[in-house]
Amino acid sequence: MNAVQLTPLAAEGFSVVPRVEKESISVALSGAAQLNAHLVLGPYLTALHKECLRGNVTQVRVDLTQLNFMNSSCLKHFVTWVANVKDAGSYRIIFVTNTALRWQRACLAALRGFAPDHIDVE
Amino acid sequence: MTGEQFQFRADHVGDRHYFHLVFEKRPRLVPIMRAFIEGYTAEVVDDADLASRIALTVHELMENAMGYSSDEGSAKLEIEFWRDEGSQRVRVRSSNAASEANVKDVCSITDRLSQADVFAVYLEMFEEASRRQQGSKLGLARIAAEADMKICCSHANGRIEIVAENREARS
């Protein structure tokens, strides 16, 4: 894997903390992805995808355990990212969920249905 | 309770509970009401799963009303809880001023979501959303597919009404 550069993202009540490991990247989302979070989340996921391609990343772990809510505007950016991953076909996304949050079960089931060959949900 | 940006009233007649909210275009009100409604619903129906579904429904309907209302006037949200032959029923109703174009757009979405395989429609809408530059148009689909609510819309006198009802007792 080539050197990957990602910076943390902080918005009102919402943050993303990346961690680059040996052969994968992990990003931990926390707070609530709502209000104006979509304005920063979209560009962030676009940059993440580019870095994954540039760095020959094989796997991205997305930790949602501390994410209390995501609105449809932010979900749209995840859908777009997943569609780009489907097109590129070069790495997998593993979503780590919080089973106590019902919305995550329903939302991630749909995302996995959208790209079953590219997404795992834990 | 009355605030500058909203008024709400909760009431009940026997085991039938009602919640009425009138609100202005203030996006910060949405997460506040979502959290409140989730707690309120859990208290009324003693079902955390259903409370989460209603909270998601309220969030998306309020965002929809604020995003697409054709004026700065008040939008309304009403929730009704009742029991029917042992099943817990919930109906969430939102209404706001809407342009003809918005009515046409929303009603075409709810028509699609009335198909038998909501999940398949939702995945089609994911595909469309991934190619769209502006707006997600996923809010109503989330209500139908993720919150598992039957959803429909109607319009009269320049206002649109969206009704979401849980499917538990649907025949």
Interface residues (C-beta under 8 A of the other chain):
Chain A: A32 Q34 L35 F69 N71 S72 S73 L75 K76 V79 T80 V82 A83 N84 L101 R102 W103 A106 C107 A110 L111 G113 F114
Chain B: P27 R28 V30 P31 R34 A48 D49 S52 R53 L56 H59 E60 E63 F119 Y122 L123 F126 E127 A129 S130 R131 R132 G135 S136 L138 G139 R142 A145 E146 A147 D148
